[in-house]
C-alpha cells in the first residue's frame, strides 16, 4: 500500500467538506484527499500550515486517542462504544473519517472531524452476504465511491462498494479469492485491483462500471498489494515473490523473487522506486520501476512491514518493524538505499503517521497501552529521536492518522 502520492495524472484538492450525491468530477477532485494508505493521492500542500492532531485507533480498547504532538500528550479520548476499531480512514474533503473493523464483525464507525465524536455506526454487510473484518478502504479518484474487503473470511471473497456521500454501503460483490485485503482503484476508476489474504490467495481484478470480477490470478502466499503513484502498475506481495501487474491490460508483466515477503509497499512520489516489506527476512526490498528489478535488499529489523516517508522530505522515512518482540523503527535513506539508524519505540511498532511539516511522527505500538512520538524535524535523520514512548492510548493501538484540528477544519470549510 502506498504511503505518499503526487503526479500529473492526479488532481490536487484545496476544498474541505463532505462529498455530495451527484457532484461533478471537477467538484469531487477539488476536495482535499488526506488518507494515504489505500489511495495514491495525498494533498499535503493544502494542509501544510494547518494545526492538527494524531488520531490513534485502539483496537483492544473502545476508544480513539487524540494526540497533541506539540504537547506530546493525549488530550481526548473518543468513545467508540465497543472494540475492534483498527484503522482510521479520512474521507475526501476531510469532514468525516471512518474507523474500520478488524474483529469478526462488520461494523464501521463514522467520526465527525469537526467535533471529534462518533456520529454513526453502520453494518457493512448487505445483499445477503455477511462481511467479516472489513479492514482496508480504497477511495475512488473521480466520484464519491470507496471499496472495502473482508480480510478474515476464509470461506468467501467479498468487495463492498460504499458511498462517501451517504456514508453507507451500496453493493457487495463476490470474488474468486477469499479474504479480500488491499483494494485500490485505477486512476481513471475503471478497475479495482485487490489482493486476497485467504486461500485461494491471489489478485482479483474488478470492473467498476459493471461491478463484476474480470479475472483472478492465484499467487501463493498472497497478502499485501499497492498501486504505483503513476497508476501504471499494481504490485502484489506473495511468499518469496513480488508480482507486478500492468493496470491497463491486467496482465502480469514481471515476477520478482525475494527473501521473505508479504509485507506492504511504499513507492516514491515519482514512481521511480518502490519498497516492499520482507517480513520474515527482516528487510525491505528496493524495486527499480524502470527495469522492474529488485536492486537491493536493506536489512532493517524484525518483521519489517512498511516504509513511511516523511512528507516534507521523502528522501527519508521510517520502517515499522512490527514483530511483537520488536521495539525499533528503522530510518531509511531512499536516495542511497541504506538504513541510517534505529529508533527505539514501544513494543510492536505497527503504523506510522507524520504531521504535514514532517517534524513529528507518531508510531503505534500494538503490544503496549502507549504509543511513541518521534522528533523528525532535523534535516539530518541521524538527529531524529524519540520524544516519549508514553503517549496514552490503549492496548492493540494500531491505525494512526493526522487530521486538522476541529477549529482549523471549520475555518477551512467556511
N, C-alpha and C positions, 0 to 999 in steps of 0.2 A: 504494500500500500504506500502511496506517495505521501510525502510529508510537506512538500512545497510545490508551488506551481506558478509559472509565468509562461508567456509565449504569445506570439502574434495571433494564433488560432483562437485564443480565448479572450472574450471581452472582460474588462475590468470595471467593477461597480463602485459607486460612491454613495448610493442611496440606502437608507436604513428603513426598516418596516417590514411587515408581513407580506408574503406573496398573496395574490388575489386570483380568484377563479376567472379565467378568460383573459388574463393580462397578455399583452403582446410580447413577442420575443424580445423586442428592444427594451421594454419596461422591465421584463424579468432579468435580462442581462445587466441592467443598470443597478440591480441590487448588490449589496456587498456580500461576498462569499467569505466566511470565516472558518469553515470546517476544513481541516487539512488532512483527513485520513483516507477516505474513500472517494475523494473528488480532486481532480487535478486543477484546482483553481484556489488561490488564496490572495485576497486583496489587502495585503499588508499595508500598502501605502495609504489606504483610506483610513486606517486606524493607528498609524504610526505614532501620532502625538496624543492619542486618547488615553485617559486614565482607565485602568481596568483591574480585574481580579482574575485569579485562577479558580476554577471550579473543579473539585475532586469528587468523583463518584466512588462511594464507599459500599462496595458490593455486599459485604457481610454485615453492614450496619445501615439501617434505613435512613440514610442522610446523604446530602451533598455538602461538602465543606467549602465555604467561600473564603479564599485566602488573599489577604492584602500583602503583596510581595514587597511593598515598601516598609511596612511594619514588621514583616516576617512573622505573621501570626494569622490564625483563623479568626475571622471577625463575625462569622454567622454560620449556622447550620440550616440547610433547607430540609424540612421534614418530608420524607418520601412515603411514609406510611407502612412500607414493607421493604424487605431486602431484595437483592437481585440486580439492582441498578449498576451496570458495569461501565458503559461508555456514554459520554455526552456528545451530542451532535448538534451543531449550530445550524439552524435552518437559514437559507438565503434571506438576506435582509437583517439578520441578527436580532429580530424581535423575540423570537422563540427558540428554544432548544428542546430536543428530545433526549431522554435518558433511556437507553436500550437495555434489554433483558439478557442476563447470562444464565440464569437458572432454567429449569424445565417448566417455564411459564411463557405466556405470550403477551405480558403486559408491557406497555410503553407509558412513560410519563412525559407530559408537556410542561415546560417551565417557561413562565413569562420573564424574560430577562430585564424588563423594566421594574419588576417588583422582586425578582429572585424568589418566586414562590411557585409551587406546583399548582397549575390551574386546570389540569385534566389528566385522567388516566384512561387508557383505552386498550382493548384487545386487538391484537394484530390478526388473529385467526378469522377466517371468513370462507365463503364458498364451500362449506362442509369440510374444510381442511384445517387441522389443528397444527398451529405453528409452535415449535419448541425452540426457545432461545434465539429470538430474532436479535442479532447482535450488531453486525456491521452495516451501516447505512451508506448508500451511494446516492448522490444528488445529480439530477439532470442539469444540462447546461443551457437549454433553450426554453424550458417550460417548468412549471411548479410541480415537479414529479420527483419521487425518490423510490428506492427499492431496498429491500432487506431480505436476508435469507433465514435459515433455520439450522444453525450450526451444530446443535447437539443431536439432531434426529438421525438415527441410524437406519430408519426404515423408509424415509421419504426425502425427496429433494423439492423444496418449495422456494419460489421467489414471490414476495408480496410487494405490489406496487402501492405506494402511498401518495396522497396529495399533500404538498406542503402548504397549500392554500387553506384547505379544510382541516388539515392535520388529522386525517383519518385514512384507513386503508381503502384501496379501490378494488383490487383483484389479486387473487393468489393463483399462481400457475404451477404446474407440475414439471419437474426436471427429471432427467435420466440418471443423475448422480445425486447422492444423498448428503444432507447436511451442508447446504449452500452457505458459503462463508463470505468471500470478498467480491461483492457485485459492484461493477463500475460501468457507467455509460461511456460509449464513444463520444467524442466531442460534438458530433452532429446529432446525438441522441438517437441514432438509427439502431444501434445494437447495445446489448449488455453482455459483458463477459463476466462470468463468476466462477470462482473455484469452489469445489466441494470437498469437505474435510472428512466425510464418512464414506465407507465403501458402497458402490464403486467410486473411488476418488478420481477427480479429473477436472476438466473445464467445460462448462456448458455455455453455449452462445445463444442468445435470445433476440428475436426480432421485436423491437419495441412497439411498432405500429400494430402488428397482429397479436403481440404478446404470446408468441409461440416459440418453442425451442427450435433452433435451426439445426444444431447438432451438439453431441457431447463427445469429448476426446478424453479417454482414460489416461491418467497419469499416476503411476504407482507412488504412494505416499503423498499425494497432492494435498496442499494445505493453503498457503497464502498466495495472493495474487495482486497485481497492480498494473495500472496504465502508465505509459511514459507521458510526460507533460505535453509533448507534441502530438499525442494521440495516435502515433504510428504503430506502437507495439503494445501488446498485453503480455505480461510476464507472469508465469506460474512456477511456484516452488514445489518440488517433489522430493522424493527420497534420493539424494545424491545427484539431482538434476535441477536445472533451470530450463524451462520450456518457453520459447519465445514465439508468440503468435502475431501474424500480420492482421491488424484490425479491419482492414478493408475486405480481405478475402476470407478471414477466419482460419487460415491455414497455418500450420506450424512452419516456421522458417528456420529455426535452429534449436537444437537440444544441447545444452552445455552440461558437462559432468563437473560436479563439485563435491568436496567432502562434506559430510553432514547434509544440511539443507532444511527446507521447510519454513524458514523464518520470513519476516516481512521485508518489503522492498522500499527503498527511497531512491529517487532519481534527482540529479542536479537539475536546476531550473531550465537549462538549455538542452536537456535530454542527451547530453554527450556521454554521461556515465550513470549507471545505476548500481546500487549497493544492496546485497541480499544477505540477510542473517543466516548463518550456517550453524544452527542451534547446537547440535551435538559435537560439532567441530570447534566450538568456542571461538568463532571467527566470522568475518564478513567477506563476501566475495565482491570484487570490483569488476563490473561488466562494461566493456567499451561498446557503446551502442552503434558505433560506425562499423566496426569489424564484427560485432556480435560475438566477442570472445571474452572469456574471463582472463583479465590481465594480471590479477594479483589476489591473494588471499591474505587478509590482515588479521592477525591474532588479536583478540580483544579480551573477552572474559567468559565465564560460564554461561552457556545457553544464550549466546549473542542473538538478539531477535530483530532489532531495528535501529537504524541510524536516524536521528532527528537533527535537522540542520538549523543553525542559527539564522533567523530571518534577516538580521542586519548584516551578516557576513556569512554567506552559505559555503565559504571555504571550510568552515569548522562546524562540527556537530558532535552530538553525544550518542553513543551506542548504549542501549539498555541491555545489560546482561542479566536476563530476568530469572535465572535459576533461583529457586527458593533458598539456596545456600550462598548466593552471591550478594555482595554488598558494595558493588562498584558499577559506575558507568565509565565508559572509555571515550576520551576526546580524540576525534579523528580529523586529520588534515586531508581534505579531499583534493587538494592540488598535488601534494606529494604522495597521497595514499599511504599514510603511515599513522600508527597510533601514537599520539603525543604524550598522553598521561592517563592515569586512572584517578577518578574522584570517588571518595567513599560516601556511601549513602546508607539508608536503612536496608533491611533485608528484602531481597526480591524486587529490584527495580523493574517496573513493568512499562510505564508510559511516561513520556516527557513532553512538556509544553514550554515554549518560550513566550515572553511578552514581545510585542511588536518591535520594540527597540533592541531586542536581543540582549538586554542587560541582566535578565533573570531567567532561570529555568527551574521549573518545579518537576521533581521526579516522584512518581508514586511508588510506594514500596509495599507490595501486596501481602507480605508476611508480617507487617507491622501495623500498629494503630496510629502511626505517624508517617508523614511524608518528608521529603528532603528538598530544601531550597538551595540553589547554587548561584553564586555570583559569576555571571558570564560577560561582564561589562568590559573587561580588558581586551585590547586588540591582540595581545599575546595570550593564546589559550593556556600557556603554561601557568598563567596567573589565575585562571579560573579555579574556584574552590568552593567548598561547602560553607554556607552561611549557618545553617542549622539542619539537623536531622529530626527535629521535634515539632514539625508543623502538625497541629492536631487534626486528625482525620478519623478514620475508622478502619477496622480490620478488613483486609482484601481491598484496600484502596487501589483502584485500577485506572480508570479513564481520567484524563485531565485535559481541560481546555482553557484558553484565555478568552475572556469576554470583556466588553466595555462595562464600566460602572453603570448602574441604572441612571444616574444623573447625566452622564455623558451620552448614553443611548437616547434618552428622552430629548436632550438638546439637539442631537443629530437628526432625530426623527422630525423635529419641529422646524 
